[in-house]
């Protein structure tokens, strides 16, 4: 459903939010290790997220990645998905057709449209804080 980059971006953002809530800045190496992602690929993803002001990148010996206090509540999963994958997830065809709409629907168009709408609502209503809190409480995990 999400691209690999988006999956890593979500996990990295949750990890950074979790660590930021403890007052920690995290290094690229630490993030890549804790979300089980390749370091160079993670760097590109984090750069995209920093450009969209989802997280902050600080340089120097005390640098790292951080999400400012209180900001995780305002960041929705839809912000991360949009920054990495764009909005195509909300418009794509279930069967992969380039063009699929109510005028020329694919076999699954009418059923899939509802799923896409529900996915969009869930992403728009789920905050980074919620997910980070689940990790902090040990109720969910970033890697296996």
C-alpha positions as CSV (number, residue, x, y, z in Angstrom):
1,X,0.0,0.0,0.0
2,X,2.7,2.5,1.0
3,X,6.0,2.7,-0.8
4,X,9.1,1.3,1.1
5,X,10.3,4.9,1.5
6,X,6.9,5.9,3.1
7,X,7.0,2.9,5.4
8,X,10.5,3.9,6.6
9,X,9.5,7.5,6.8
10,X,6.5,6.7,9.1
11,X,8.6,4.4,11.3
12,X,11.5,6.9,11.5
13,X,9.1,9.8,12.3
14,X,7.5,7.7,15.1
15,X,10.9,6.8,16.5
16,X,12.1,10.5,16.4
17,X,8.8,11.6,18.1
18,X,9.3,9.0,20.8
19,X,12.9,10.0,21.5
20,X,12.0,13.7,21.3
21,X,9.4,13.3,24.0
22,X,12.2,12.1,26.2
23,X,14.3,15.2,25.3
24,X,16.7,13.2,23.0
25,X,18.0,14.1,19.6
26,X,18.7,11.0,17.5
27,X,21.4,10.4,14.9
28,X,20.8,9.0,11.5
29,X,22.7,5.8,12.5
30,X,20.4,5.4,15.5
31,X,17.3,5.9,13.5
32,X,18.3,3.5,10.8
33,X,19.2,0.9,13.3
34,X,16.0,1.2,15.3
35,X,13.6,1.1,12.3
36,X,15.7,-1.5,10.5
37,X,16.3,0.6,7.4
38,X,19.3,1.3,5.2
39,X,21.2,4.3,6.4
40,X,21.7,6.1,3.0
41,X,18.0,5.5,2.1
42,X,16.9,6.8,5.5
43,X,19.0,9.9,5.1
44,X,17.1,10.8,1.8
45,X,13.8,10.2,3.5
46,X,14.6,12.3,6.5
47,X,15.8,15.1,4.2
48,X,12.3,15.1,2.5
49,X,10.6,15.2,5.9
50,X,12.8,18.0,7.1
51,X,12.1,20.0,4.0
52,X,8.3,19.7,4.8
53,X,8.9,20.8,8.4
54,X,7.8,17.5,9.8
55,X,11.1,17.1,11.7
56,X,14.1,19.3,12.3
57,X,17.7,18.4,11.5
58,X,20.4,19.9,13.6
59,X,24.0,19.8,12.6
60,X,27.1,19.7,14.7
61,X,28.4,17.5,17.6
62,X,25.1,17.9,19.5
63,X,23.0,17.6,16.4
64,X,20.6,15.0,15.2
65,X,17.0,14.8,14.4
66,X,14.2,16.0,16.6
67,X,10.5,16.9,16.6
68,X,9.9,20.0,18.7
69,X,8.0,19.7,21.9
70,X,4.2,19.6,21.3
71,X,4.6,19.3,17.5
72,X,4.0,15.5,17.4
73,X,0.3,16.1,18.3
74,X,-0.2,18.3,15.2
75,X,1.7,16.1,12.7
76,X,-0.7,13.6,11.1
77,X,0.2,10.5,9.2
78,X,-1.3,12.1,6.1
79,X,1.5,14.8,6.3
80,X,4.2,12.1,6.2
81,X,2.5,10.1,3.4
82,X,2.0,13.3,1.4
83,X,5.6,14.4,1.9
84,X,7.0,11.0,0.6
85,X,4.4,9.4,-1.7
86,X,2.2,12.4,-2.6
87,X,-1.5,12.0,-2.8
88,X,-1.6,9.1,-5.4
89,X,-2.6,6.6,-2.7
90,X,-6.0,8.4,-2.5
91,X,-6.6,8.3,-6.2
92,X,-5.0,5.1,-7.5
93,X,-6.9,2.3,-9.1
94,X,-7.2,-1.0,-7.3
95,X,-6.3,-2.9,-10.5
96,X,-3.5,-0.5,-11.5
97,X,-5.2,1.2,-14.5
98,X,-3.8,4.6,-15.4
99,X,-7.3,5.9,-15.7
100,X,-10.2,4.8,-13.5
101,X,-13.1,6.9,-12.5
102,X,-16.9,6.8,-12.2
103,X,-17.3,7.2,-16.0
104,X,-15.0,4.3,-16.8
105,X,-14.7,2.3,-13.6
106,X,-12.6,-0.8,-13.2
107,X,-14.2,-4.0,-11.7
108,X,-13.4,-2.9,-8.2
109,X,-13.8,0.9,-8.5
110,X,-16.9,1.4,-6.4
111,X,-15.8,-0.9,-3.6
112,X,-12.2,0.4,-3.5
113,X,-13.3,4.1,-3.5
114,X,-14.8,3.6,0.0
115,X,-11.6,1.9,1.2
116,X,-9.5,4.8,-0.1
117,X,-11.8,7.3,1.6
118,X,-11.5,5.4,5.0
119,X,-7.7,5.2,4.6
120,X,-7.6,9.0,4.0
121,X,-9.7,9.7,7.1
122,X,-7.5,7.4,9.2
123,X,-4.3,9.0,8.0
124,X,-5.7,12.5,8.6
125,X,-6.9,11.6,12.1
126,X,-3.9,9.7,13.4
127,X,-1.2,11.8,15.0
128,X,2.5,11.0,15.3
129,X,2.0,11.5,19.0
130,X,-0.5,8.6,19.2
131,X,1.8,6.2,17.5
132,X,4.9,7.3,19.5
133,X,2.9,6.9,22.7
134,X,2.0,3.3,21.7
135,X,5.7,2.6,21.2
136,X,6.7,4.2,24.5
137,X,4.1,2.1,26.3
138,X,5.3,-1.1,24.7
139,X,2.0,-1.6,23.0
140,X,3.4,-1.4,19.4
141,X,6.8,-2.0,17.8
142,X,8.9,-0.4,15.1
143,X,10.8,-3.5,14.1
144,X,10.8,-7.2,14.7
